[in-house]
Amino acid sequence: MMFVHYSIDDVVGVFEELTKKQPDSIFELPFFAHLRHLHNKYGLVVSCYCFFRNGCFSLANCTRYYKTEFERNSSWLRFGFHGYTGCEDYNLQALDESICQYRKVICNLREIVGENSLDTFPRIHTFRASRDFLHYLADNDILSLKGVLAADDDRISYSLTFSENEELKHQGILIKDNLCFLKTSQRFDGLGLRMQKKLFSHMGGHVILFTHEWLLYHPHNLKNKIKSVFIKQLMTISCKYYSKKGYCFAFPMDYNLNNNK
């Protein structure tokens, strides 16, 4: 079955807002309200890939009050590892430090959003991770991953060889060392006409679309505020489009992709 998956990278600011404002519901925040609207109208499912820290705020400081509400919505809203601050290079960083950062993110997310809300098929920041770190991610005692989402461009994803990366680019999927690598189809961030058209040209296979929290959540300047409006419109239009085309909205972690090249 063809499926489409949406995700948002660099997520941490919305947790700080949640902690500061303490609303009655997570959906009183515009970030989550927008996602729920798309879910209720079109069936959107979305993963939020998270950093541990942004400035003085970290997931360790985040309220745990909304854990039950997050879990009630885990059929369509999940959270996973993305990085620690966004400054790390997991291809070069010492393995012990990378493992420690992964464990901090997952342990805190488990307390904040609940076990059922954890995503085991994340996108790691800048698509970089050493082979040893990938081995750990695939088999560990805290949350083993089923796979990782790979780059939407020509860069080599993670620690794949050139030939492996070429296979991934052409097939859209690669199985290696007990991990599934799934090519990202397109990002919403580019607003040129050619980039917009590509959002609607991925027929016949899995469609993996994403954007970043900093473009959806309280953009800091006028240019990004305008861009945020367009991205939200594109998300809505693409949801409607893929729904009409018969795509299932789903999480990659819920599919057996091993035999589905």
N, C-alpha and C positions, 0 to 999 in steps of 0.2 A: 504494500500500500504506500502511495506517495504521502509524505508528510511535510509540514512546514513548521519551523521552530524559530521563535524570536528570543533574543537575549539582549541584556544591557550590561556593559562592562563598567568597571571602575566604581561600583556601587559602595558607598559608605556614608555620603552626605545625608541621605534620607533617614538613616538610622540616627544620626545626630539630631535632625529635626524632630524625629519621633520622640527622642529622649527629652528634648527641651520643651516641646509643646504638650506632651502627654494627652493626646486627643482621646475621645471615647472609642474611636475605631481607627485602624490604620488607614482606612479609606477616606478619612477626612483630609489626608494629605494629598495634594494634587497629583503627585507622582504615582501613588498606588491607585488613586481614583481613575486616572486615565487608563491604566492597565486593566482595571476591573471593567470599565466601560467597553473596551475592546473584547474582553472575554465574554461578557454578557451578550454582546451584540453579534459577535462573529465566532466565538469559541477560542479566542487567543489563548495559548499557553506561553509562558515566558519564564526565562531563567535570569536571575540577577547574579552576576559574578562579582565578588566582593573583595575590596581591600580591607586590611585590618585597621589601618590608621590614616587619618587625614588631619594634619596639624596637631592640635592638642587633643583631639577626640580619637578614641579607638573603640573597637567593638567590645572591649572589656568594660567600657563606660556605658554601654548601651543598656537601656531598660529591657528587662525580661518580662514585662507585664503583658505583652501581646503575643506570647508564644502560642497560646491556645487558638487565637484568631488566625495566626499564620498557618498553623497546622490544619485548621478547617478549610483553608483555601489552597492546600498543597497539591490538589489535583491539577491546578493550573499555574501556580506561582511557587517557584522554588529558588534556592540560593546555593551558590557554590563558590569555590576558591577561584581567585583571579590573581592575587598577589598580596604583598604586605603593605607597601606604600606607593608602589608604582616606580620606584627607583631601582628595583632589583633586576639583575640579569641572571635568571635561573639556569642559564647555560654555563655561566662562569662562576657563580657564587658557590661557596663551600657547601657541600651536601648537608652537613649537620645543621647549618644555619637555615638552609631551604626547608629541611624537614621541620625544624622548630617553628618556622613561620607558618607552614602549612597546618601544623597541629594547632597553633594559636587561632588561626582563622576558623578551622572546623569546630574546635571545642567551643568557641564563643558563639558561632552560628547555631550550633546544636542547642545551646541554652536560649538563644534569642528567638529562633524560628521553629525549633523542634526537629526531631529526627526525620519525620515524614517530609519535611520541607527541604531536605538536603539534596543537591544535584550531584550526581557522580559522573557527569560528562561536561566538564567546564572548559572555558577558554582561558589559557594561562597568558598573562600579560606579555605582549609583544611576540607571542608564539615561540617563546624560547624556554627550553628546559633541557638539562643534560640527560644523557641516557640513564645514569645512575638515579637521578631524581625521578625520572619516569618509571623506572623499575620500582622505586619506593611507592609512588603514587598508585601503581597497579596492584600492590600487595602490601598492605600495612594493617595495623591493629586499630586504626581510628576511623578511616573511611577510604576504602579502596575504590579507585576509579574504574569505570568501564571503558572510558575513552576520553579524548580531548578534541576540541574543535580547532581545526587548523586554519591557516591563513587564507584570506580571500584574494590574495595577489600572488606574485611570482616568487616571493621570498621563500627560503627553505624553512619549513616548520619544525620547530623543536630541534632534535638532534638527528633527524633523518638524513640519509645519504642523498646525493643528487638524484640518483636513479629512483630511490624510494619516493622522493618528493615529486618527481615527474609522474610516477604511477599514481600518486595521490591526486595530483592536479587533473590527470586525464580520467581517472576512474571515479574520483570523488570520495573514495574510501580506501583505507589501507589498514590491514591488521598486522601488528608487529609486537612481539614481546608481551602478549596478553593485554594489549591496549588497542582500541579501535581509534584510528585517526580519521576524522570526518571533515572534509573541506568546507569552509564557510563560503556561502554563495555570494553574499553582498552585504555591504554596510549601508546604512541610511545617511551617513555623514556627508557624502558627496552629493551636491545638489545640481550638478550639471545635467543637461538633458540626456546625454549618453548614459550617465550613471543612473538616472531615474529610470530609463528604459530597461536597464539591466535587472532592476528589481522585479520585472514582470516577464523575464525571458528564461527562467529556469524550469521549463516544463519537462516532465518525464522522469524526475528524480526527487531526491530530498532537497528541500530549500531551507538554508540556514541563514537567517537575516539578523543583523544586530546594529546597535548604536551604543552611545556612552551616556552615563548618568549626567555628566557635566553639560550635555546638550539638551537634556530633558528637565533637569532639576535646577531651578533658579539660575539660569545663565547669567554670567557676570557682566556682560556688555550688550549693547544694542544689537550688534551683528549676530551674536549667538542667540539672543532672544528671538530675533526674526527667524533664524535658522531652526530654532526649537519648534516654532509654529509649523514650519514646512515639514519637519521630520514627523511631527505628530499627525499631520495630514497624510503624509506618505504611508505611515504605519496603518492608518485607517483604510486608505485606498487599497493597500496591498492585502490587508486582512480580508476585505470584501472580495478582491480579485481571486485569491487562492481558495477562499470558501466556495465561490461560484464554480471554480475549476475542479472541485471535488477533492481537494487536499484535506487530509486530516491534520489538525493542529495537535502536535505531540512533542514529548521530550525524547531526545535521542536515547537517553538512559533507559527508556521503557521499551525500546525496540531491540530485537536480536538482529544486529547488523552484520554478524560474522558471515552469513551466507547470502548477503543481499547487496552484492556489488552491482 
